[in-house]
Amino acid sequence: MESFTTWLKDWVDDSAFKDKLEQLTKVIRPLFPLQPSKKHVNGKDMGRLEPTPSLKYRGLEEAKATC
């Protein structure tokens, strides 16, 4: 473990860190491709997201009541 942390510290402290990171990214991306999301709303049309007129009215009434 110590040898790995020493290597990692040397790698991060190197002046060409950005180039090395880009090279590593190019190698790793094909090995671990992103999987499509399995969330239940992924890819679904959410419709309009604005509040309905009744919610707008209710929000105004609540704002007046707290003043």
TORGU-497714 format. One record per atom (N, C-alpha, C, O): residue number from 1; residue in one letter; atom name; x negated, y negated, z negated. Coordinates in Angstrom, 3 decimals. Each point is the difference from the previous one (the first is absolute). Example, Ala and Ser with C-alpha at 12.3 -4.5 7.8 and 13.67 -1.06 7.14 Angstrom:
<pt n="1" res="a" atom="N" px="-13.190" py="5.690" pz="-7.800"/>
<pt n="1" res="a" atom="CA" px="0.890" py="-1.190" pz="0.000"/>
<pt n="1" res="a" atom="C" px="-0.900" py="-1.200" pz="0.000"/>
<pt n="1" res="a" atom="O" px="-1.036" py="0.019" pz="-0.665"/>
<pt n="2" res="s" atom="N" px="1.386" py="-1.069" pz="1.385"/>
<pt n="2" res="s" atom="CA" px="-0.820" py="-1.190" pz="-0.060"/>
<pt n="2" res="s" atom="C" px="0.770" py="-1.090" pz="-0.730"/>
<pt n="2" res="s" atom="O" px="-0.509" py="-1.108" pz="-0.169"/>
END
This chain:
<pt n="1" res="m" atom="N" px="-0.827" py="1.193" pz="0.000"/>
<pt n="1" res="m" atom="CA" px="0.827" py="-1.193" pz="0.000"/>
<pt n="1" res="m" atom="C" px="-0.870" py="-1.256" pz="0.000"/>
<pt n="1" res="m" atom="O" px="0.319" py="-0.987" pz="0.663"/>
<pt n="2" res="e" atom="N" px="-1.400" py="1.033" pz="-1.399"/>
<pt n="2" res="e" atom="CA" px="-0.881" py="-1.168" pz="-0.077"/>
<pt n="2" res="e" atom="C" px="-0.592" py="-0.326" pz="1.369"/>
<pt n="2" res="e" atom="O" px="-0.121" py="-1.169" pz="0.365"/>
<pt n="3" res="s" atom="N" px="-0.244" py="2.194" pz="0.383"/>
<pt n="3" res="s" atom="CA" px="-0.576" py="-0.256" pz="1.322"/>
<pt n="3" res="s" atom="C" px="1.041" py="-0.631" pz="0.932"/>
<pt n="3" res="s" atom="O" px="-0.331" py="-0.864" pz="0.812"/>
<pt n="4" res="f" atom="N" px="1.584" py="1.300" pz="-0.934"/>
<pt n="4" res="f" atom="CA" px="1.057" py="-0.585" pz="0.820"/>
<pt n="4" res="f" atom="C" px="0.219" py="-1.470" pz="-0.347"/>
<pt n="4" res="f" atom="O" px="0.106" py="-0.840" pz="0.894"/>
<pt n="5" res="t" atom="N" px="-0.038" py="0.527" pz="-2.186"/>
<pt n="5" res="t" atom="CA" px="0.224" py="-1.391" pz="-0.402"/>
<pt n="5" res="t" atom="C" px="-1.184" py="-0.876" pz="0.403"/>
<pt n="5" res="t" atom="O" px="0.190" py="-1.158" pz="0.372"/>
<pt n="6" res="t" atom="N" px="-1.399" py="1.689" pz="-0.441"/>
<pt n="6" res="t" atom="CA" px="-1.179" py="-0.763" pz="0.436"/>
<pt n="6" res="t" atom="C" px="0.083" py="-0.260" pz="1.501"/>
<pt n="6" res="t" atom="O" px="-0.246" py="-1.116" pz="0.458"/>
<pt n="7" res="w" atom="N" px="0.598" py="2.161" pz="0.308"/>
<pt n="7" res="w" atom="CA" px="0.148" py="-0.174" pz="1.447"/>
<pt n="7" res="w" atom="C" px="1.075" py="-1.026" pz="0.316"/>
<pt n="7" res="w" atom="O" px="-0.189" py="-0.857" pz="0.864"/>
<pt n="8" res="l" atom="N" px="1.310" py="0.940" pz="-1.556"/>
<pt n="8" res="l" atom="CA" px="1.103" py="-0.922" pz="0.241"/>
<pt n="8" res="l" atom="C" px="-0.402" py="-1.432" pz="-0.330"/>
<pt n="8" res="l" atom="O" px="0.324" py="-0.924" pz="0.747"/>
<pt n="9" res="k" atom="N" px="-1.018" py="0.736" pz="-1.849"/>
<pt n="9" res="k" atom="CA" px="-0.445" py="-1.345" pz="-0.376"/>
<pt n="9" res="k" atom="C" px="-0.958" py="-0.559" pz="1.049"/>
<pt n="9" res="k" atom="O" px="0.117" py="-1.159" pz="0.398"/>
<pt n="10" res="d" atom="N" px="-1.063" py="1.983" pz="0.047"/>
<pt n="10" res="d" atom="CA" px="-0.936" py="-0.448" pz="1.041"/>
<pt n="10" res="d" atom="C" px="0.742" py="-0.327" pz="1.292"/>
<pt n="10" res="d" atom="O" px="-0.330" py="-0.964" pz="0.691"/>
<pt n="11" res="w" atom="N" px="1.327" py="1.770" pz="-0.377"/>
<pt n="11" res="w" atom="CA" px="0.767" py="-0.190" pz="1.229"/>
<pt n="11" res="w" atom="C" px="0.793" py="-1.299" pz="-0.051"/>
<pt n="11" res="w" atom="O" px="0.051" py="-0.735" pz="0.987"/>
<pt n="12" res="v" atom="N" px="0.566" py="0.447" pz="-2.127"/>
<pt n="12" res="v" atom="CA" px="0.800" py="-1.220" pz="-0.150"/>
<pt n="12" res="v" atom="C" px="-0.894" py="-1.236" pz="-0.057"/>
<pt n="12" res="v" atom="O" px="0.355" py="-1.048" pz="0.540"/>
<pt n="13" res="d" atom="N" px="-1.503" py="1.164" pz="-1.186"/>
<pt n="13" res="d" atom="CA" px="-0.903" py="-1.145" pz="-0.131"/>
<pt n="13" res="d" atom="C" px="-0.773" py="-0.306" pz="1.284"/>
<pt n="13" res="d" atom="O" px="-0.641" py="-1.046" pz="0.099"/>
<pt n="14" res="d" atom="N" px="0.693" py="1.937" pz="0.874"/>
<pt n="14" res="d" atom="CA" px="-0.737" py="-0.197" pz="1.249"/>
<pt n="14" res="d" atom="C" px="0.554" py="-1.218" pz="0.739"/>
<pt n="14" res="d" atom="O" px="1.196" py="-0.285" pz="-0.060"/>
<pt n="15" res="s" atom="N" px="-2.079" py="-0.426" pz="0.755"/>
<pt n="15" res="s" atom="CA" px="0.421" py="-1.201" pz="0.718"/>
<pt n="15" res="s" atom="C" px="0.875" py="0.335" pz="1.207"/>
<pt n="15" res="s" atom="O" px="0.764" py="-0.847" pz="0.462"/>
<pt n="16" res="a" atom="N" px="-0.865" py="2.056" pz="0.044"/>
<pt n="16" res="a" atom="CA" px="0.808" py="0.413" pz="1.155"/>
<pt n="16" res="a" atom="C" px="1.224" py="0.800" pz="-0.450"/>
<pt n="16" res="a" atom="O" px="0.462" py="0.884" pz="0.722"/>
<pt n="17" res="f" atom="N" px="0.056" py="-1.184" pz="-1.891"/>
<pt n="17" res="f" atom="CA" px="1.132" py="0.742" pz="-0.559"/>
<pt n="17" res="f" atom="C" px="1.211" py="-0.020" pz="0.927"/>
<pt n="17" res="f" atom="O" px="0.646" py="1.028" pz="0.204"/>
<pt n="18" res="k" atom="N" px="-0.341" py="-2.189" pz="0.353"/>
<pt n="18" res="k" atom="CA" px="1.180" py="-0.123" pz="0.854"/>
<pt n="18" res="k" atom="C" px="-0.114" py="0.929" pz="1.210"/>
<pt n="18" res="k" atom="O" px="0.963" py="0.680" pz="0.355"/>
<pt n="19" res="d" atom="N" px="-2.122" py="-0.652" pz="0.268"/>
<pt n="19" res="d" atom="CA" px="-0.200" py="0.874" pz="1.160"/>
<pt n="19" res="d" atom="C" px="0.118" py="1.467" pz="-0.391"/>
<pt n="19" res="d" atom="O" px="0.602" py="0.798" pz="0.718"/>
<pt n="20" res="k" atom="N" px="-1.180" py="-0.452" pz="-1.856"/>
<pt n="20" res="k" atom="CA" px="0.065" py="1.391" pz="-0.457"/>
<pt n="20" res="k" atom="C" px="1.448" py="0.394" pz="-0.323"/>
<pt n="20" res="k" atom="O" px="0.427" py="1.116" pz="0.297"/>
<pt n="21" res="l" atom="N" px="0.311" py="-2.032" pz="-0.899"/>
<pt n="21" res="l" atom="CA" px="1.397" py="0.283" pz="-0.332"/>
<pt n="21" res="l" atom="C" px="0.831" py="0.192" pz="1.261"/>
<pt n="21" res="l" atom="O" px="0.857" py="0.883" pz="0.048"/>
<pt n="22" res="e" atom="N" px="-1.098" py="-1.692" pz="0.962"/>
<pt n="22" res="e" atom="CA" px="0.718" py="0.157" pz="1.261"/>
<pt n="22" res="e" atom="C" px="-0.326" py="1.335" pz="0.650"/>
<pt n="22" res="e" atom="O" px="0.888" py="0.657" pz="0.543"/>
<pt n="23" res="q" atom="N" px="-2.157" py="-0.245" pz="-0.590"/>
<pt n="23" res="q" atom="CA" px="-0.390" py="1.297" pz="0.549"/>
<pt n="23" res="q" atom="C" px="0.695" py="1.137" pz="-0.751"/>
<pt n="23" res="q" atom="O" px="0.512" py="0.941" pz="0.606"/>
<pt n="24" res="l" atom="N" px="-0.506" py="-1.046" pz="-1.920"/>
<pt n="24" res="l" atom="CA" px="0.650" py="1.030" pz="-0.820"/>
<pt n="24" res="l" atom="C" px="1.491" py="0.066" pz="0.297"/>
<pt n="24" res="l" atom="O" px="0.572" py="1.087" pz="0.081"/>
<pt n="25" res="t" atom="N" px="0.055" py="-2.240" pz="0.081"/>
<pt n="25" res="t" atom="CA" px="1.426" py="-0.059" pz="0.307"/>
<pt n="25" res="t" atom="C" px="0.298" py="0.675" pz="1.331"/>
<pt n="25" res="t" atom="O" px="0.981" py="0.734" pz="0.123"/>
<pt n="26" res="k" atom="N" px="-1.831" py="-0.982" pz="0.880"/>
<pt n="26" res="k" atom="CA" px="0.199" py="0.611" pz="1.314"/>
<pt n="26" res="k" atom="C" px="-0.107" py="1.518" pz="-0.071"/>
<pt n="26" res="k" atom="O" px="0.687" py="0.705" pz="0.739"/>
<pt n="27" res="v" atom="N" px="-1.539" py="-0.199" pz="-1.618"/>
<pt n="27" res="v" atom="CA" px="-0.172" py="1.443" pz="-0.129"/>
<pt n="27" res="v" atom="C" px="1.151" py="0.622" pz="-0.786"/>
<pt n="27" res="v" atom="O" px="0.455" py="1.094" pz="0.337"/>
<pt n="28" res="i" atom="N" px="0.018" py="-1.769" pz="-1.367"/>
<pt n="28" res="i" atom="CA" px="1.008" py="0.567" pz="-0.896"/>
<pt n="28" res="i" atom="C" px="1.412" py="-0.059" pz="0.588"/>
<pt n="28" res="i" atom="O" px="0.784" py="0.929" pz="-0.195"/>
<pt n="29" res="r" atom="N" px="-0.453" py="-1.997" pz="0.906"/>
<pt n="29" res="r" atom="CA" px="1.378" py="-0.160" pz="0.503"/>
<pt n="29" res="r" atom="C" px="0.495" py="1.199" pz="0.795"/>
<pt n="29" res="r" atom="O" px="1.124" py="0.441" pz="-0.244"/>
<pt n="30" res="p" atom="N" px="-1.885" py="0.115" pz="1.177"/>
<pt n="30" res="p" atom="CA" px="0.515" py="1.171" pz="0.721"/>
<pt n="30" res="p" atom="C" px="0.195" py="1.231" pz="-0.899"/>
<pt n="30" res="p" atom="O" px="0.830" py="0.860" pz="0.296"/>
<pt n="31" res="l" atom="N" px="-1.582" py="-0.781" pz="-1.371"/>
<pt n="31" res="l" atom="CA" px="0.117" py="1.153" pz="-0.890"/>
<pt n="31" res="l" atom="C" px="1.257" py="-0.046" pz="-0.862"/>
<pt n="31" res="l" atom="O" px="0.560" py="1.039" pz="-0.351"/>
<pt n="32" res="f" atom="N" px="-0.121" py="-2.250" pz="0.013"/>
<pt n="32" res="f" atom="CA" px="1.159" py="-0.188" pz="-0.874"/>
<pt n="32" res="f" atom="C" px="0.998" py="-0.946" pz="0.651"/>
<pt n="32" res="f" atom="O" px="0.131" py="-1.144" pz="-0.435"/>
<pt n="33" res="p" atom="N" px="0.578" py="1.597" pz="1.472"/>
<pt n="33" res="p" atom="CA" px="0.955" py="-0.897" pz="0.659"/>
<pt n="33" res="p" atom="C" px="1.170" py="-0.332" pz="-0.933"/>
<pt n="33" res="p" atom="O" px="0.385" py="0.806" pz="-0.847"/>
<pt n="34" res="l" atom="N" px="0.162" py="-1.999" pz="1.022"/>
<pt n="34" res="l" atom="CA" px="1.156" py="-0.404" pz="-0.802"/>
<pt n="34" res="l" atom="C" px="1.206" py="0.831" pz="0.397"/>
<pt n="34" res="l" atom="O" px="0.262" py="0.210" pz="1.185"/>
<pt n="35" res="q" atom="N" px="0.458" py="0.254" pz="-2.169"/>
<pt n="35" res="q" atom="CA" px="1.197" py="0.792" pz="0.229"/>
<pt n="35" res="q" atom="C" px="1.208" py="-0.934" pz="0.026"/>
<pt n="35" res="q" atom="O" px="0.003" py="-1.022" pz="-0.686"/>
<pt n="36" res="p" atom="N" px="1.008" py="1.356" pz="1.459"/>
<pt n="36" res="p" atom="CA" px="1.202" py="-0.837" pz="-0.005"/>
<pt n="36" res="p" atom="C" px="0.667" py="0.030" pz="-1.377"/>
<pt n="36" res="p" atom="O" px="-0.016" py="1.014" pz="-0.698"/>
<pt n="37" res="s" atom="N" px="0.585" py="-2.125" pz="0.341"/>
<pt n="37" res="s" atom="CA" px="0.659" py="-0.108" pz="-1.294"/>
<pt n="37" res="s" atom="C" px="1.249" py="0.872" pz="-0.034"/>
<pt n="37" res="s" atom="O" px="0.717" py="0.123" pz="0.993"/>
<pt n="38" res="k" atom="N" px="-0.472" py="0.480" pz="-2.153"/>
<pt n="38" res="k" atom="CA" px="1.192" py="0.826" pz="-0.182"/>
<pt n="38" res="k" atom="C" px="1.027" py="-0.689" pz="-0.902"/>
<pt n="38" res="k" atom="O" px="0.946" py="0.630" pz="-0.473"/>
<pt n="39" res="k" atom="N" px="-1.140" py="-1.914" pz="0.245"/>
<pt n="39" res="k" atom="CA" px="0.956" py="-0.731" pz="-0.832"/>
<pt n="39" res="k" atom="C" px="1.355" py="-0.026" pz="0.687"/>
<pt n="39" res="k" atom="O" px="0.070" py="0.015" pz="1.229"/>
<pt n="40" res="h" atom="N" px="0.994" py="-0.054" pz="-1.993"/>
<pt n="40" res="h" atom="CA" px="1.341" py="0.134" pz="0.555"/>
<pt n="40" res="h" atom="C" px="0.441" py="-1.182" pz="0.853"/>
<pt n="40" res="h" atom="O" px="0.921" py="0.157" pz="0.800"/>
<pt n="41" res="v" atom="N" px="-1.535" py="-1.337" pz="-0.931"/>
<pt n="41" res="v" atom="CA" px="0.413" py="-1.143" pz="0.812"/>
<pt n="41" res="v" atom="C" px="-1.003" py="-0.321" pz="1.100"/>
<pt n="41" res="v" atom="O" px="0.157" py="-1.001" pz="0.700"/>
<pt n="42" res="n" atom="N" px="-1.172" py="1.819" pz="-0.535"/>
<pt n="42" res="n" atom="CA" px="-1.009" py="-0.255" pz="1.020"/>
<pt n="42" res="n" atom="C" px="0.625" py="0.074" pz="1.389"/>
<pt n="42" res="n" atom="O" px="0.621" py="0.999" pz="0.363"/>
<pt n="43" res="g" atom="N" px="-0.795" py="-2.058" pz="0.399"/>
<pt n="43" res="g" atom="CA" px="0.487" py="-0.019" pz="1.378"/>
<pt n="43" res="g" atom="C" px="1.470" py="-0.305" pz="0.155"/>
<pt n="43" res="g" atom="O" px="0.499" py="-0.029" pz="1.125"/>
<pt n="44" res="k" atom="N" px="0.209" py="-0.199" pz="-2.206"/>
<pt n="44" res="k" atom="CA" px="1.425" py="-0.300" pz="0.097"/>
<pt n="44" res="k" atom="C" px="0.215" py="-1.500" pz="0.107"/>
<pt n="44" res="k" atom="O" px="-0.734" py="-0.795" pz="-0.588"/>
<pt n="45" res="d" atom="N" px="1.749" py="0.428" pz="1.346"/>
<pt n="45" res="d" atom="CA" px="0.352" py="-1.407" pz="0.134"/>
<pt n="45" res="d" atom="C" px="0.700" py="-0.440" pz="-1.280"/>
<pt n="45" res="d" atom="O" px="1.016" py="0.573" pz="-0.393"/>
<pt n="46" res="m" atom="N" px="-1.563" py="-1.586" pz="-0.245"/>
<pt n="46" res="m" atom="CA" px="0.555" py="-0.451" pz="-1.275"/>
<pt n="46" res="m" atom="C" px="1.169" py="-0.970" pz="0.194"/>
<pt n="46" res="m" atom="O" px="0.629" py="-0.418" pz="-0.972"/>
<pt n="47" res="g" atom="N" px="-0.341" py="0.066" pz="2.215"/>
<pt n="47" res="g" atom="CA" px="1.100" py="-0.920" pz="0.237"/>
<pt n="47" res="g" atom="C" px="-0.361" py="-1.399" pz="-0.460"/>
<pt n="47" res="g" atom="O" px="-1.175" py="-0.361" pz="-0.071"/>
<pt n="48" res="r" atom="N" px="2.170" py="-0.405" pz="-0.234"/>
<pt n="48" res="r" atom="CA" px="-0.290" py="-1.363" pz="-0.468"/>
<pt n="48" res="r" atom="C" px="-0.341" py="0.045" pz="-1.481"/>
<pt n="48" res="r" atom="O" px="0.615" py="0.744" pz="-0.762"/>
<pt n="49" res="l" atom="N" px="-1.573" py="-1.523" pz="0.367"/>
<pt n="49" res="l" atom="CA" px="-0.438" py="0.004" pz="-1.386"/>
<pt n="49" res="l" atom="C" px="0.367" py="-1.289" pz="-0.728"/>
<pt n="49" res="l" atom="O" px="-0.402" py="-0.216" pz="-1.143"/>
<pt n="50" res="e" atom="N" px="1.160" py="-0.629" pz="1.811"/>
<pt n="50" res="e" atom="CA" px="0.425" py="-1.240" pz="-0.650"/>
<pt n="50" res="e" atom="C" px="1.146" py="0.302" pz="-0.961"/>
<pt n="50" res="e" atom="O" px="0.738" py="0.963" pz="0.207"/>
<pt n="51" res="p" atom="N" px="-0.580" py="-1.769" pz="-1.250"/>
<pt n="51" res="p" atom="CA" px="1.116" py="0.238" pz="-0.919"/>
<pt n="51" res="p" atom="C" px="1.335" py="-0.333" pz="0.671"/>
<pt n="51" res="p" atom="O" px="0.072" py="-0.849" pz="0.888"/>
<pt n="52" res="t" atom="N" px="0.950" py="1.521" pz="-1.321"/>
<pt n="52" res="t" atom="CA" px="1.339" py="-0.254" pz="0.530"/>
<pt n="52" res="t" atom="C" px="0.507" py="-1.320" pz="-0.567"/>
<pt n="52" res="t" atom="O" px="-0.518" py="-0.489" pz="-1.003"/>
<pt n="53" res="p" atom="N" px="1.531" py="-0.085" pz="1.646"/>
<pt n="53" res="p" atom="CA" px="0.545" py="-1.267" pz="-0.519"/>
<pt n="53" res="p" atom="C" px="0.472" py="0.103" pz="-1.452"/>
<pt n="53" res="p" atom="O" px="-0.164" py="-0.946" pz="-0.770"/>
<pt n="54" res="s" atom="N" px="0.748" py="2.084" pz="0.392"/>
<pt n="54" res="s" atom="CA" px="0.480" py="0.119" pz="-1.381"/>
<pt n="54" res="s" atom="C" px="-1.168" py="0.022" pz="-0.987"/>
<pt n="54" res="s" atom="O" px="0.110" py="-0.535" pz="-1.103"/>
<pt n="55" res="l" atom="N" px="-1.226" py="1.151" pz="1.493"/>
<pt n="55" res="l" atom="CA" px="-1.168" py="-0.011" pz="-0.887"/>
<pt n="55" res="l" atom="C" px="-0.599" py="-1.388" pz="-0.117"/>
<pt n="55" res="l" atom="O" px="-0.461" py="-0.392" pz="-1.072"/>
<pt n="56" res="k" atom="N" px="0.464" py="-0.361" pz="2.177"/>
<pt n="56" res="k" atom="CA" px="-0.496" py="-1.377" pz="-0.051"/>
<pt n="56" res="k" atom="C" px="0.849" py="-0.828" pz="-0.960"/>
<pt n="56" res="k" atom="O" px="-0.531" py="-0.757" pz="-0.813"/>
<pt n="57" res="y" atom="N" px="1.853" py="0.903" pz="0.909"/>
<pt n="57" res="y" atom="CA" px="0.916" py="-0.740" pz="-0.865"/>
<pt n="57" res="y" atom="C" px="-0.231" py="0.392" pz="-1.455"/>
<pt n="57" res="y" atom="O" px="-0.058" py="-0.852" pz="-0.886"/>
<pt n="58" res="r" atom="N" px="-0.072" py="2.143" pz="0.659"/>
<pt n="58" res="r" atom="CA" px="-0.197" py="0.481" pz="-1.371"/>
<pt n="58" res="r" atom="C" px="-1.319" py="-0.516" pz="-0.570"/>
<pt n="58" res="r" atom="O" px="-0.085" py="-0.324" pz="-1.184"/>
<pt n="59" res="g" atom="N" px="-0.942" py="0.248" pz="2.031"/>
<pt n="59" res="g" atom="CA" px="-1.287" py="-0.522" pz="-0.451"/>
<pt n="59" res="g" atom="C" px="0.100" py="-1.463" pz="-0.374"/>
<pt n="59" res="g" atom="O" px="-0.625" py="-0.438" pz="-0.966"/>
<pt n="60" res="l" atom="N" px="1.403" py="-0.325" pz="1.718"/>
<pt n="60" res="l" atom="CA" px="0.188" py="-1.417" pz="-0.317"/>
<pt n="60" res="l" atom="C" px="0.755" py="-0.151" pz="-1.321"/>
<pt n="60" res="l" atom="O" px="-0.331" py="-0.866" pz="-0.810"/>
<pt n="61" res="e" atom="N" px="1.340" py="1.706" pz="0.594"/>
<pt n="61" res="e" atom="CA" px="0.764" py="-0.048" pz="-1.242"/>
<pt n="61" res="e" atom="C" px="-0.893" py="0.347" pz="-1.200"/>
<pt n="61" res="e" atom="O" px="0.106" py="-0.635" pz="-1.050"/>
<pt n="62" res="e" atom="N" px="-0.967" py="1.618" pz="1.194"/>
<pt n="62" res="e" atom="CA" px="-0.913" py="0.380" pz="-1.083"/>
<pt n="62" res="e" atom="C" px="-0.987" py="-1.132" pz="-0.280"/>
<pt n="62" res="e" atom="O" px="-0.327" py="-0.272" pz="-1.155"/>
<pt n="63" res="a" atom="N" px="-0.139" py="-0.375" pz="2.195"/>
<pt n="63" res="a" atom="CA" px="-0.962" py="-1.100" pz="-0.161"/>
<pt n="63" res="a" atom="C" px="0.674" py="-1.157" pz="-0.755"/>
<pt n="63" res="a" atom="O" px="-0.620" py="-0.623" pz="-0.863"/>
<pt n="64" res="k" atom="N" px="1.885" py="0.337" pz="1.186"/>
<pt n="64" res="k" atom="CA" px="0.711" py="-1.081" pz="-0.686"/>
<pt n="64" res="k" atom="C" px="0.225" py="0.357" pz="-1.469"/>
<pt n="64" res="k" atom="O" px="-0.069" py="-0.872" pz="-0.867"/>
<pt n="65" res="a" atom="N" px="0.332" py="2.119" pz="0.589"/>
<pt n="65" res="a" atom="CA" px="0.289" py="0.425" pz="-1.369"/>
<pt n="65" res="a" atom="C" px="-1.225" py="-0.069" pz="-0.888"/>
<pt n="65" res="a" atom="O" px="0.135" py="-0.197" pz="-1.208"/>
<pt n="66" res="t" atom="N" px="-1.313" py="0.351" pz="1.760"/>
<pt n="66" res="t" atom="CA" px="-1.222" py="-0.016" pz="-0.812"/>
<pt n="66" res="t" atom="C" px="-0.538" py="-1.396" pz="-0.204"/>
<pt n="66" res="t" atom="O" px="-0.898" py="-0.193" pz="-0.819"/>
<pt n="67" res="c" atom="N" px="1.419" py="-0.791" pz="1.539"/>
<pt n="67" res="c" atom="CA" px="-0.510" py="-1.381" pz="-0.147"/>
<pt n="67" res="c" atom="C" px="0.513" py="-0.692" pz="-1.216"/>
<pt n="67" res="c" atom="O" px="-0.345" py="-1.156" pz="-0.244"/>
END
